[in-house]
Amino acid sequence: MSAALLKLGAVLSTMVLISNWMSQNLPALVGLDQHTAAPGTSEKIISVLYPGQDEGWQVYGSAQGRCVCSIKTPVPDACAGDPRHTRLQQISAHVLNVSEHMQLLTRRTAGDLQELRSSETILDTLEKTLTSAQQNPQELSDRSLQELRWSVSQCRPLRVLLTRVRADVAQLDSVRDELQGISVSLSLLQERFTLQHYQQLQQRISILQQHLHSCSSHLGCGQLISISAPLTVRSSGSRFGSWMMETSIESSDNRVWVMDGYLKGRRVLEYPSLQDFASGQNYIVHHLPHAWAGTGHVVFNGSLYYSKHQSSVLVRYGLASGSVLQQRELPDAGFNNTFPYSWGGASDIDLMVDGSGLWAVHSSAGRGGTLLLSRLHPLSLQVLRSWDTGFPKRSAGEAFLICGTLYITDSHLPGAKVAFRFHTHTHTYQYTDIAFHNQYSHISMLDYNPRTRALYTWNNGQQVLYQLTLMHYIHTHTPLTHTHTNDTHA
């Protein structure tokens, strides 16, 4: 009995040692160290998911909001053909089966040991009674014989227990043989892991680190995949209007500017910070020389850009100097509710900024009212290049720009969603279905700020922020591109 238990203990100890060795060495065996962060990452990164079966990193970051960089190299499932990978999967499955078997034997042995401890007192009493009867048979009485029969009957379950222990010992022999086979397989796997394989893995790790560094430098860009719940900053002003912060990524300016209404307004309120704006205190007033139209205004590099009332003229106003620095007509652009967004409001021209510069969303009769996206020179306001998205502007609720990709909503009312995106880099478009919560039922301004990485909205007299989740993909192979025929040049 004791020999069998000792044998079981030895096998359990061996199993623990093998399990610990595998958890520590198997990831390194296939070139995946899950405990050491890869160098070359950025301080912007707040968490990293390290390589898994598809051999890729996902990096989550950004100061505000959430940006995801997804790096996969080589092409997914490329490792599935590696015989070492296949063999390792087989060994892992085998170890799992052996582990489950060992757990079953451990639970059963624990129960058997408890039964043996319960029977130990009965066996001691029986042994004393038999010794006494052997030494003094004349002292045996009927009562003593009855007690002896009862003690013997209590020991009968030990036969079943012994039979089960013998079966467990046989299974332990089988488990020992399986563990020996696993050990041999692992040794062969290590022998095949030659210096050449190691160098190949090192090269692949180097490539992953390079792309991880590239990914971290693009944490402000990516493809929009979700929009957070709204955060109401303040309730102020009329039903329509716009509010904004500096959009230049290099700037540290935290002022907030508010332009209430969409027609004939000239007063611009300036707050020192978002906190001051939320409390409605400490503001100053700028009086513009020209009334504005719509709500598509933007602050970029210390200048306020807006559309002049009842014209297609764009104005660049210096907030520091308090004067107009430049004004220029946007060629062929509709104005005065000729091609507005679906909510109207003289929203014919919508100015916006991404990380690369100043843009305008507009339309013209010559383009049949389809939504045009034009990149502007921030000083001269000249059109550098234009794209025809093919989307009817009057059907758009609002639009915003992230890293050269224009996102268009299908409505300004409850139930609205981001239904369309146009990529200026590839001249392609896709229909999307990204919902966001229109809490106050009527959006008249929607803009993405690349510096704060948040979506700003004016929603029925409420100033609201949304955080975004962006996905940025980096691949080792060059993706195919498709040229869109509606690309135009100014």
Beta strands, then each sheet from edge to edge (+ up, - down):
strand 1: 45-49
strand 2: 56-61
strand 3: 66-72
strand 4: 223-227
strand 5: 231-235
strand 6: 241-245
strand 7: 256-260
strand 8: 267-271
strand 9: 284-287
strand 10: 298-300
strand 11: 303-307
strand 12: 313-318
strand 13: 323-329
strand 14: 350-354
strand 15: 357-362
strand 16: 370-376
strand 17: 383-392
strand 18: 399-402
strand 19: 405-409
strand 20: 417-423
strand 21: 428-435
strand 22: 443-449
strand 23: 454-459
strand 24: 462-475
strand 25: 487-488
sheet 1: 1+ 2- 3+ 24+ 4-
sheet 2: 1+ 2- 3+ 24+ 5-
sheet 3: 1+ 2- 3+ 24+ 23- 22+
sheet 4: 6+ 7- 8+ 9-
sheet 5: 10+ 11- 12+ 13-
sheet 6: 14+ 15- 16+ 17- 25+
sheet 7: 18+ 19- 20+ 21-
end
